[in-house]
Amino acid sequence: MRAFATARKYPVAQPPVRDCPATGNGLAARFRQFVGEASFPCVGAKAALARESLEVHEFAALGDRANDARLLGLIEAFIPGLDDSADGDATRLHSFVALFDGPRDTDERRFDALLWSQLQRLHDLDVRAGNPWADDVSRDPDSPAFSLSLGGHPFFVIGLHPGASRTARRFEAPALVFNSHRQFERLRADGRYAKMQKATRARDRALQGSINPNLADFGTASETRQYSGRAVEPEWACPLRIRRTR
């Protein structure tokens, strides 16, 4: 595979665009209300919201390349707080949420394409910035040990959008939630992850009558099958192309 040359690091300190208040009637406030609804099933997201560790930022439409450098820069700025929590308050979950001002007419296949195009551009920019791949996860997008590495940190990505078939993934605008793989590993180590997973699946079943079919192979198939929320085909292969720095 052709290697990407390591370029000079892009400027991270860019003017914030609608970086998001916890109160008010804006998109960020409505996302927090969405997570806070009694019916919303993900107990991890609810815990992050309750502990004020849900970091939310707004961007132009998903697919707009003008978002890319700022999005990666904000994710990089978010990472030190994840590492600090390992030595400090290990019970606190942190999530980074990117909200996009459209498109709001996506079906699941279109959103799936937009999500992977966005993640590919983030990865390419990450490689050009010289960031290493996280050494505790696989680089193979079809491996069960894969997580997306950005800024040297592994992330599990959750997509939401208006056209999602799963109620828990159906928000008024496209959103990408970046959760730390290492936080999940700490939760597994102390036994909390299994309890949270059981509670979330029970709530999801109560909300929709079933759990997401992509979760059936959890632990034996790549997590990339879960990112967009679409029930992907058995033969589906992740479209992300992993580059290498020199």
FIDRENGU-997425 format. One line per 3 residues: number of its first residue (from 1); for each residue x, y, z negated of C-alpha. Coordinates in Angstrom, 3 decimals, padded with zeros to 6 digits. Layout:
N
NUM) X Y Z ~ ...
This chain:
246
1) 000.000 000.000 000.000 ~ 001.347 003.388 000.934 ~ 002.629 005.239 -002.123
4) 001.571 008.767 -002.988 ~ 004.401 011.195 -003.542 ~ 004.441 012.764 -006.996
7) 003.544 016.396 -006.519 ~ 003.996 019.347 -008.809 ~ 001.311 019.305 -011.450
10) -001.719 021.376 -010.536 ~ -002.678 024.302 -012.780 ~ -005.079 023.160 -015.468
13) -005.939 026.521 -017.031 ~ -008.751 027.531 -014.714 ~ -011.657 029.814 -015.605
16) -014.436 027.738 -017.166 ~ -017.685 027.560 -015.230 ~ -020.743 027.157 -017.450
19) -018.974 025.198 -020.158 ~ -021.823 024.177 -022.090 ~ -023.507 025.440 -025.195
22) -025.122 022.985 -027.569 ~ -028.264 025.109 -027.722 ~ -030.467 026.879 -025.205
25) -032.424 025.736 -022.165 ~ -029.567 025.002 -019.746 ~ -028.690 021.684 -018.158
28) -026.227 020.790 -020.918 ~ -028.805 021.431 -023.628 ~ -031.354 019.333 -021.729
31) -028.840 016.487 -021.452 ~ -028.309 016.542 -025.211 ~ -032.089 016.495 -025.678
34) -032.272 013.514 -023.290 ~ -029.723 011.561 -025.361 ~ -031.465 012.587 -028.569
37) -034.888 011.273 -027.510 ~ -036.131 008.423 -029.681 ~ -036.459 006.120 -026.664
40) -032.914 006.626 -025.358 ~ -031.237 003.249 -025.926 ~ -027.479 003.863 -026.153
43) -026.594 004.011 -029.842 ~ -022.998 004.984 -029.068 ~ -024.105 008.114 -027.211
46) -026.497 008.938 -030.021 ~ -023.667 008.603 -032.546 ~ -021.457 010.938 -030.477
49) -024.314 013.450 -030.274 ~ -024.984 013.287 -034.012 ~ -021.306 013.825 -034.826
52) -021.009 016.700 -032.325 ~ -018.399 014.794 -030.320 ~ -020.293 014.756 -027.027
55) -018.336 017.187 -024.843 ~ -020.478 018.422 -021.933 ~ -019.430 020.481 -018.913
58) -021.349 021.638 -015.856 ~ -020.101 021.597 -012.280 ~ -021.291 022.322 -008.766
61) -022.972 019.534 -006.792 ~ -021.481 016.042 -006.978 ~ -019.342 015.696 -003.872
64) -018.125 019.295 -003.888 ~ -014.336 019.053 -003.750 ~ -014.034 022.386 -005.550
67) -014.940 020.467 -008.744 ~ -012.037 018.057 -008.614 ~ -009.054 019.897 -010.129
70) -011.141 021.480 -012.886 ~ -012.810 018.159 -013.730 ~ -009.496 016.332 -014.028
73) -007.990 019.208 -016.014 ~ -010.848 019.136 -018.522 ~ -010.585 015.346 -018.864
76) -006.859 015.702 -019.559 ~ -007.593 018.350 -022.196 ~ -010.157 015.969 -023.760
79) -007.708 013.058 -024.128 ~ -005.637 014.331 -027.121 ~ -008.787 014.337 -029.260
82) -009.291 010.649 -028.453 ~ -005.773 009.803 -029.576 ~ -006.139 011.923 -032.735
85) -009.311 010.046 -033.705 ~ -007.353 006.786 -033.812 ~ -005.372 008.088 -036.790
88) -008.087 010.249 -038.295 ~ -011.813 009.611 -038.235 ~ -011.866 006.240 -036.491
91) -015.651 006.018 -036.866 ~ -016.227 008.991 -034.576 ~ -017.073 008.289 -030.935
94) -016.142 010.876 -028.321 ~ -017.633 011.096 -024.830 ~ -016.915 013.494 -021.982
97) -019.937 014.331 -019.831 ~ -019.744 015.943 -016.396 ~ -023.107 017.319 -015.213
100) -023.531 018.227 -011.552 ~ -025.903 020.776 -010.026 ~ -027.280 018.302 -007.499
103) -027.983 016.561 -005.323 ~ -031.262 015.766 -007.026 ~ -032.758 013.583 -004.304
106) -030.330 010.647 -004.488 ~ -031.390 007.054 -004.199 ~ -029.178 004.450 -005.837
109) -027.034 003.714 -002.789 ~ -026.341 007.383 -002.107 ~ -025.448 008.035 -005.726
112) -023.216 004.966 -005.741 ~ -021.339 006.362 -002.717 ~ -021.044 009.822 -004.279
115) -019.788 008.393 -007.568 ~ -017.038 006.325 -005.960 ~ -016.018 009.177 -003.678
118) -015.689 011.436 -006.736 ~ -013.697 008.854 -008.706 ~ -011.429 008.229 -005.716
121) -010.629 011.929 -005.444 ~ -009.961 012.151 -009.185 ~ -007.646 009.160 -008.982
124) -005.801 010.569 -005.967 ~ -005.333 013.896 -007.735 ~ -004.210 012.085 -010.886
127) -001.554 010.215 -008.892 ~ -000.373 013.392 -007.183 ~ -000.024 014.983 -010.620
130) 002.354 012.172 -011.604 ~ 000.154 010.711 -014.334 ~ 000.960 007.054 -015.137
133) -001.648 004.308 -015.109 ~ -002.751 003.362 -018.631 ~ -000.605 000.409 -019.642
136) -003.314 -001.410 -021.605 ~ -005.704 -002.021 -018.677 ~ -005.491 -003.620 -015.239
139) -004.981 -001.634 -012.034 ~ -007.163 -004.109 -010.101 ~ -010.715 -002.691 -009.786
142) -012.139 -006.213 -009.404 ~ -010.492 -007.527 -012.584 ~ -012.444 -007.930 -015.851
145) -009.489 -006.156 -017.515 ~ -009.840 -003.004 -015.366 ~ -010.705 000.485 -016.623
148) -010.315 003.735 -014.715 ~ -007.103 005.486 -015.744 ~ -007.012 009.288 -015.745
151) -004.316 011.317 -017.469 ~ -002.761 008.037 -018.644 ~ -005.910 007.106 -020.604
154) -008.385 004.320 -019.685 ~ -012.054 005.233 -019.251 ~ -015.326 003.382 -018.770
157) -017.608 005.504 -016.569 ~ -021.407 005.661 -016.765 ~ -023.394 007.309 -013.988
160) -026.849 008.857 -014.344 ~ -029.044 010.472 -011.690 ~ -032.686 011.240 -010.868
163) -033.153 008.207 -008.599 ~ -031.913 005.547 -011.032 ~ -034.066 002.438 -011.346
166) -033.006 002.054 -014.978 ~ -034.890 004.499 -017.184 ~ -031.873 004.966 -019.452
169) -029.829 006.129 -016.423 ~ -032.488 008.495 -015.059 ~ -031.557 012.106 -015.785
172) -032.735 015.179 -013.865 ~ -029.299 015.793 -012.309 ~ -026.280 013.617 -011.498
175) -023.979 012.981 -014.454 ~ -020.785 011.044 -015.092 ~ -019.987 010.027 -018.660
178) -016.367 009.130 -019.419 ~ -015.987 006.858 -022.452 ~ -012.623 005.832 -023.861
181) -011.778 002.162 -023.324 ~ -009.506 002.371 -026.374 ~ -012.371 003.534 -028.563
184) -014.313 000.442 -027.486 ~ -011.312 -001.750 -028.334 ~ -011.119 -000.239 -031.839
187) -014.828 -000.913 -032.277 ~ -014.330 -004.522 -031.161 ~ -011.452 -004.943 -033.594
190) -013.516 -003.951 -036.623 ~ -016.675 -005.766 -035.529 ~ -018.828 -002.719 -034.830
193) -018.921 -003.073 -031.057 ~ -020.956 -006.300 -031.083 ~ -023.502 -004.711 -033.439
196) -023.786 -001.580 -031.284 ~ -024.100 -003.650 -028.118 ~ -026.845 -005.805 -029.639
199) -028.771 -002.737 -030.806 ~ -028.414 -000.968 -027.457 ~ -029.591 -003.998 -025.483
202) -032.589 -004.465 -027.784 ~ -033.536 -000.794 -027.322 ~ -033.043 -001.042 -023.553
205) -035.256 -004.110 -023.414 ~ -037.921 -002.298 -025.419 ~ -037.686 000.674 -023.057
208) -037.772 -001.198 -019.742 ~ -038.627 -004.819 -020.507 ~ -035.161 -006.113 -019.571
211) -031.494 -005.256 -019.822 ~ -029.512 -004.032 -016.838 ~ -028.807 -007.147 -014.709
214) -025.214 -005.977 -014.230 ~ -024.624 -006.696 -017.916 ~ -025.200 -010.427 -017.409
217) -021.566 -010.909 -016.385 ~ -020.146 -008.526 -019.004 ~ -016.660 -009.671 -019.987
220) -016.260 -012.002 -016.996 ~ -016.647 -009.485 -014.162 ~ -015.204 -006.037 -013.597
223) -016.796 -003.149 -015.476 ~ -016.877 -001.270 -012.154 ~ -020.076 -003.188 -011.351
226) -021.760 -001.147 -014.101 ~ -020.518 002.357 -013.321 ~ -023.276 003.639 -011.007
229) -026.147 001.711 -012.599 ~ -027.157 000.097 -009.310 ~ -027.761 -003.656 -009.422
232) -024.914 -004.495 -007.063 ~ -024.845 -007.613 -004.927 ~ -022.893 -010.712 -006.097
235) -020.397 -010.214 -003.262 ~ -019.929 -006.496 -003.987 ~ -016.307 -005.330 -004.216
238) -015.271 -002.047 -005.798 ~ -014.415 000.534 -003.092 ~ -011.801 002.315 -005.211
241) -008.328 002.200 -003.645 ~ -005.588 002.353 -006.251 ~ -002.527 004.366 -005.244
244) 000.960 004.083 -006.672 ~ 003.330 006.830 -007.688 ~ 006.918 006.544 -006.517
